[in-house]
């Protein structure tokens, strides 16, 4: 097995590209939506964006399409033959089906490996969560809970990020990776603010003589 340090070296080099303008500009639609969710739920936007980038990097579109097919087939088997549905993670932010159902009002254990009975309303809620807006919103709600909890368990911002990442994914290495990416995004935002052109519309222009 690879050590966490080796994994972080390789992942760190890969995900530093997230700070590139080209990478960010290609995801503007989703970033804008995450900015709105950040304001709505009171979570730092770069935490939401960091998780989004990690999950979409590990789960590209073709992979997510396969997941959707497996989930729909699993639901049909549950309807027809009462075969328990596996608790897949789906969507751009890789939300577990159990979490989707919990945030839709179903009383179910979050860490269940299988879901015994899926109703028609459950199926509709799962399909809705395949769409990016619902998927990102559930992710923001999960992160909000973890963010509030992190104030009790972490003594600084970096440890908060590691706590959130570890509890979101279940792995400590994920928390380290989230810390690195959010720090990268935070630095990028500071640079952009420093490089922002001053407002010259209302300023006094001194004519050269």
C-alpha positions as a Markdown table, in Angstrom:
| # | Residue | x | y | z |
|---|---|---|---|---|
| 1 | Unk | 0.0 | 0.0 | 0.0 |
| 2 | Unk | 1.2 | 3.5 | -0.8 |
| 3 | Unk | 1.9 | 5.7 | 2.2 |
| 4 | Unk | -0.1 | 8.8 | 2.8 |
| 5 | Unk | 3.0 | 10.9 | 2.2 |
| 6 | Unk | 3.5 | 9.4 | -1.3 |
| 7 | Unk | -0.2 | 9.8 | -2.1 |
| 8 | Unk | -0.1 | 13.4 | -1.0 |
| 9 | Unk | 3.0 | 14.1 | -3.1 |
| 10 | Unk | 1.4 | 12.8 | -6.3 |
| 11 | Unk | -2.0 | 14.2 | -5.5 |
| 12 | Unk | -0.6 | 17.5 | -4.4 |
| 13 | Unk | 1.2 | 18.0 | -7.6 |
| 14 | Unk | -1.9 | 17.1 | -9.6 |
| 15 | Unk | -4.3 | 19.3 | -7.7 |
| 16 | Unk | -2.2 | 22.4 | -7.7 |
| 17 | Unk | -3.5 | 22.7 | -11.2 |
| 18 | Unk | -6.8 | 23.6 | -9.6 |
| 19 | Unk | -5.5 | 27.1 | -9.0 |
| 20 | Unk | -4.9 | 27.6 | -12.7 |
| 21 | Unk | -7.3 | 30.0 | -14.4 |
| 22 | Unk | -8.0 | 27.5 | -17.2 |
| 23 | Unk | -9.1 | 24.9 | -14.8 |
| 24 | Unk | -11.4 | 27.2 | -12.8 |
| 25 | Unk | -12.9 | 29.0 | -15.8 |
| 26 | Unk | -14.1 | 25.7 | -17.2 |
| 27 | Unk | -16.2 | 25.1 | -14.1 |
| 28 | Unk | -17.6 | 28.6 | -13.7 |
| 29 | Unk | -21.2 | 27.5 | -13.8 |
| 30 | Unk | -20.7 | 25.2 | -10.9 |
| 31 | Unk | -18.5 | 27.5 | -8.9 |
| 32 | Unk | -21.1 | 30.3 | -9.2 |
| 33 | Unk | -23.7 | 27.9 | -7.8 |
| 34 | Unk | -21.4 | 26.9 | -5.0 |
| 35 | Unk | -20.8 | 30.6 | -4.2 |
| 36 | Unk | -24.5 | 31.0 | -3.7 |
| 37 | Unk | -24.7 | 27.9 | -1.5 |
| 38 | Unk | -21.8 | 29.3 | 0.5 |
| 39 | Unk | -23.8 | 32.5 | 1.3 |
| 40 | Unk | -27.0 | 30.5 | 1.9 |
| 41 | Unk | -25.5 | 28.1 | 4.4 |
| 42 | Unk | -22.7 | 30.2 | 5.9 |
| 43 | Unk | -19.8 | 27.9 | 4.8 |
| 44 | Unk | -16.5 | 29.3 | 3.3 |
| 45 | Unk | -16.9 | 28.9 | -0.4 |
| 46 | Unk | -13.4 | 27.5 | -1.0 |
| 47 | Unk | -14.3 | 24.5 | 1.2 |
| 48 | Unk | -17.2 | 23.7 | -1.0 |
| 49 | Unk | -15.2 | 24.3 | -4.2 |
| 50 | Unk | -12.3 | 22.2 | -2.9 |
| 51 | Unk | -14.5 | 19.2 | -2.3 |
| 52 | Unk | -16.2 | 19.7 | -5.7 |
| 53 | Unk | -12.8 | 19.7 | -7.4 |
| 54 | Unk | -11.6 | 16.6 | -5.6 |
| 55 | Unk | -14.7 | 14.6 | -6.3 |
| 56 | Unk | -15.0 | 15.6 | -10.0 |
| 57 | Unk | -11.3 | 14.8 | -10.5 |
| 58 | Unk | -11.6 | 11.4 | -9.0 |
| 59 | Unk | -15.0 | 10.8 | -10.7 |
| 60 | Unk | -15.0 | 12.1 | -14.2 |
| 61 | Unk | -18.2 | 12.2 | -16.3 |
| 62 | Unk | -17.9 | 8.8 | -17.9 |
| 63 | Unk | -17.5 | 7.2 | -14.4 |
| 64 | Unk | -20.5 | 9.1 | -13.0 |
| 65 | Unk | -22.7 | 7.9 | -16.0 |
| 66 | Unk | -21.8 | 4.3 | -15.1 |
| 67 | Unk | -22.8 | 4.9 | -11.5 |
| 68 | Unk | -26.2 | 6.3 | -12.6 |
| 69 | Unk | -26.8 | 3.2 | -14.7 |
| 70 | Unk | -25.9 | 0.9 | -11.8 |
| 71 | Unk | -28.2 | 2.9 | -9.5 |
| 72 | Unk | -31.2 | 2.8 | -11.8 |
| 73 | Unk | -30.7 | -0.9 | -12.5 |
| 74 | Unk | -30.4 | -1.5 | -8.7 |
| 75 | Unk | -33.6 | 0.4 | -8.1 |
| 76 | Unk | -35.5 | -1.6 | -10.7 |
| 77 | Unk | -34.2 | -4.8 | -9.2 |
| 78 | Unk | -35.4 | -3.6 | -5.8 |
| 79 | Unk | -38.9 | -2.8 | -7.2 |
| 80 | Unk | -39.2 | -6.1 | -9.0 |
| 81 | Unk | -37.4 | -8.7 | -6.8 |
| 82 | Unk | -36.8 | -6.8 | -3.5 |
| 83 | Unk | -33.0 | -6.9 | -4.0 |
| 84 | Unk | -31.4 | -4.5 | -1.6 |
| 85 | Unk | -30.0 | -1.4 | -3.3 |
| 86 | Unk | -26.3 | -0.8 | -2.7 |
| 87 | Unk | -25.5 | 2.5 | -1.0 |
| 88 | Unk | -23.6 | 4.0 | -3.9 |
| 89 | Unk | -22.2 | 7.5 | -3.9 |
| 90 | Unk | -23.3 | 9.5 | -6.9 |
| 91 | Unk | -23.1 | 12.9 | -8.6 |
| 92 | Unk | -20.4 | 15.6 | -8.8 |
| 93 | Unk | -19.9 | 15.6 | -5.1 |
| 94 | Unk | -20.3 | 11.9 | -4.6 |
| 95 | Unk | -23.2 | 11.9 | -2.1 |
| 96 | Unk | -24.2 | 8.6 | -0.7 |
| 97 | Unk | -27.7 | 7.4 | -1.5 |
| 98 | Unk | -28.5 | 7.1 | 2.2 |
| 99 | Unk | -27.5 | 10.8 | 2.7 |
| 100 | Unk | -29.7 | 11.8 | -0.2 |
| 101 | Unk | -32.7 | 10.0 | 1.3 |
| 102 | Unk | -31.9 | 11.4 | 4.8 |
| 103 | Unk | -31.9 | 15.0 | 3.5 |
| 104 | Unk | -35.2 | 14.1 | 1.6 |
| 105 | Unk | -36.8 | 13.2 | 4.9 |
| 106 | Unk | -36.4 | 9.4 | 5.1 |
| 107 | Unk | -35.5 | 7.8 | 8.4 |
| 108 | Unk | -32.4 | 5.6 | 7.5 |
| 109 | Unk | -29.0 | 4.9 | 8.9 |
| 110 | Unk | -26.4 | 6.9 | 7.0 |
| 111 | Unk | -23.7 | 4.2 | 7.0 |
| 112 | Unk | -25.9 | 1.4 | 5.8 |
| 113 | Unk | -24.2 | -0.7 | 3.1 |
| 114 | Unk | -27.5 | -1.6 | 1.5 |
| 115 | Unk | -31.0 | 0.0 | 1.4 |
| 116 | Unk | -33.6 | -2.7 | 1.8 |
| 117 | Unk | -36.7 | -0.9 | 0.5 |
| 118 | Unk | -36.8 | 1.9 | -2.1 |
| 119 | Unk | -40.1 | 3.7 | -2.7 |
| 120 | Unk | -41.1 | 5.6 | -5.8 |
| 121 | Unk | -40.6 | 8.9 | -3.9 |
| 122 | Unk | -37.1 | 7.7 | -2.9 |
| 123 | Unk | -36.3 | 6.9 | -6.5 |
| 124 | Unk | -37.4 | 10.4 | -7.6 |
| 125 | Unk | -35.2 | 12.0 | -4.9 |
| 126 | Unk | -32.2 | 9.9 | -6.0 |
| 127 | Unk | -32.8 | 11.0 | -9.6 |
| 128 | Unk | -33.0 | 14.6 | -8.6 |
| 129 | Unk | -29.7 | 14.3 | -6.8 |
| 130 | Unk | -28.1 | 13.2 | -10.0 |
| 131 | Unk | -28.6 | 16.7 | -11.2 |
| 132 | Unk | -25.8 | 19.1 | -10.2 |
| 133 | Unk | -27.9 | 21.6 | -8.4 |
| 134 | Unk | -29.4 | 19.2 | -5.9 |
| 135 | Unk | -26.2 | 17.3 | -5.6 |
| 136 | Unk | -24.2 | 20.4 | -4.7 |
| 137 | Unk | -26.8 | 21.5 | -2.3 |
| 138 | Unk | -26.8 | 18.3 | -0.3 |
| 139 | Unk | -23.0 | 18.5 | -0.3 |
| 140 | Unk | -23.2 | 22.0 | 1.1 |
| 141 | Unk | -25.6 | 20.8 | 3.8 |
| 142 | Unk | -23.3 | 18.0 | 4.8 |
| 143 | Unk | -20.3 | 20.4 | 4.9 |
| 144 | Unk | -22.3 | 22.9 | 7.0 |
| 145 | Unk | -22.8 | 20.3 | 9.7 |
| 146 | Unk | -19.2 | 19.3 | 9.6 |
| 147 | Unk | -18.0 | 22.9 | 9.6 |
| 148 | Unk | -20.1 | 23.8 | 12.7 |
| 149 | Unk | -18.8 | 20.6 | 14.4 |
| 150 | Unk | -15.2 | 21.4 | 13.5 |
| 151 | Unk | -15.2 | 24.4 | 15.8 |
| 152 | Unk | -15.5 | 22.0 | 18.8 |
| 153 | Unk | -12.8 | 19.6 | 17.6 |
| 154 | Unk | -10.2 | 21.7 | 15.9 |
| 155 | Unk | -8.0 | 24.5 | 17.2 |
| 156 | Unk | -7.2 | 26.3 | 13.9 |
| 157 | Unk | -8.5 | 26.6 | 10.4 |
| 158 | Unk | -6.2 | 24.0 | 8.8 |
| 159 | Unk | -7.3 | 21.4 | 11.4 |
| 160 | Unk | -10.9 | 22.3 | 10.6 |
| 161 | Unk | -10.3 | 21.6 | 7.0 |
| 162 | Unk | -8.7 | 18.2 | 7.8 |
| 163 | Unk | -11.6 | 17.4 | 10.1 |
| 164 | Unk | -14.2 | 18.3 | 7.5 |
| 165 | Unk | -12.4 | 16.4 | 4.7 |
| 166 | Unk | -11.9 | 13.3 | 6.8 |
| 167 | Unk | -15.5 | 13.1 | 7.9 |
| 168 | Unk | -16.8 | 13.9 | 4.5 |
| 169 | Unk | -14.9 | 11.0 | 2.9 |
| 170 | Unk | -13.9 | 8.8 | 5.8 |
| 171 | Unk | -10.1 | 9.0 | 5.1 |
| 172 | Unk | -7.5 | 11.2 | 6.8 |
| 173 | Unk | -5.6 | 11.6 | 3.5 |
| 174 | Unk | -8.7 | 13.3 | 2.1 |
| 175 | Unk | -8.6 | 15.8 | 4.9 |
| 176 | Unk | -5.0 | 16.6 | 4.1 |
| 177 | Unk | -5.8 | 17.0 | 0.5 |
| 178 | Unk | -8.7 | 19.3 | 1.2 |
| 179 | Unk | -6.4 | 21.4 | 3.4 |
| 180 | Unk | -3.9 | 21.8 | 0.6 |
| 181 | Unk | -6.5 | 22.6 | -2.1 |
| 182 | Unk | -8.4 | 25.1 | 0.0 |
| 183 | Unk | -5.1 | 26.8 | 1.0 |
| 184 | Unk | -4.2 | 27.0 | -2.7 |
| 185 | Unk | -7.6 | 28.5 | -3.6 |
| 186 | Unk | -7.3 | 31.0 | -0.7 |
| 187 | Unk | -3.9 | 32.2 | -1.9 |
| 188 | Unk | -5.3 | 32.6 | -5.4 |
| 189 | Unk | -8.1 | 34.7 | -4.1 |
| 190 | Unk | -5.7 | 37.0 | -2.2 |
| 191 | Unk | -3.5 | 37.4 | -5.3 |
| 192 | Unk | -6.6 | 38.3 | -7.4 |
| 193 | Unk | -7.6 | 40.9 | -4.9 |
| 194 | Unk | -4.1 | 42.4 | -4.9 |
| 195 | Unk | -4.0 | 42.5 | -8.7 |
| 196 | Unk | -7.5 | 43.9 | -9.1 |
| 197 | Unk | -7.5 | 47.2 | -10.9 |
| 198 | Unk | -8.6 | 50.3 | -9.0 |
| 199 | Unk | -11.8 | 51.9 | -9.8 |
| 200 | Unk | -11.0 | 54.9 | -12.0 |
| 201 | Unk | -14.5 | 55.9 | -12.8 |
| 202 | Unk | -14.9 | 58.0 | -9.6 |
| 203 | Unk | -11.2 | 58.9 | -9.2 |
| 204 | Unk | -9.7 | 62.3 | -10.0 |
| 205 | Unk | -7.5 | 62.1 | -13.2 |
| 206 | Unk | -4.6 | 64.4 | -13.2 |
| 207 | Unk | -3.7 | 65.5 | -16.7 |
| 208 | Unk | 0.0 | 65.4 | -17.6 |
| 209 | Unk | 1.6 | 68.6 | -18.6 |
